[in-house]
Amino acid sequence: MRYGVTMFVTDISMGIVELATAVDERGLDSVWLPEHTHIPTSRRTPYPGDPATGILPDEYRRCVDPFVALTAAALAAPRLRVGTGIMLVAQHDPIVAAKAAATLDLVTGGRFTMGVGFGWNEDEMNDHGVEYRTRRAKAREHVLAMRALWNDEVASFDGDHVHLPPSWSWPKPVQPNGPKVLLGGAAGPKLFDHIADYGDGWIPIGGKGITAALPQLRDAVASRGRNPDELEIIPFGSIPDHGKLDHFESIGVTECVFALPSAPADQILPLLDKQAAIVAERRA
């Protein structure tokens, strides 16, 4: 099992290069960054992380661009894998995003994983021309169009939301078939159908319910004629604990990603030391 960290890197937090270097020096495997392009001041959509107040943490309006930041991270720490966790894929032009992802995979030598999600902030997605009711369908077509651009010499796609005439696009990713595409979200038939259709794995938040949900996900994938043993299962935000990590390993979790607060280095480094110490004990 691999181990990584995720953090809202911002203009006032510990910087991405310093974070990547620190993670690499401590023997962890990966750095993952979330994404929000902007936060409309209208704030019509309550923050789901705090249902009681709906107050949105400051880092949501300050997070860096993940493709630019992950490129810097991967070049500063040539051993680390880097990933989006998650990228709001429906909000991206799929032609532009496909080239950015392929370029990142190329310059990192195949160390990029693309975690994607559907989004919760209706205000934000509306500004990108995405309607809340169509966000899942649009995300699906964006990923499928991106896969065509990654894999086909002459790529095309014709759907309800994406229309790509026969086109050339290079560079191609280093990884065969392009970067792994992992879907974030809560367990359930809708999400698992998406993963079975076009995803390479699942990013659940925390560890609650994973044990019961994994057989359902595996069945959904197998029903499409795909091998469920090839799925990547990467929970985010679990508190590092040997008992929990033992259990994750026993049920087939491939990587566990620990959360770090969006904060300066003097707050991050002690937490990172504790996480790295637990990983070192497991690898001793």
Summary of the structure (lengths in Angstrom):
residues: 284
radius of gyration: 18.3
end to end distance: 13.7
largest distance: 53.5
contacts: 941
relative contact order: 0.16
helix: 43%
strand: 18%
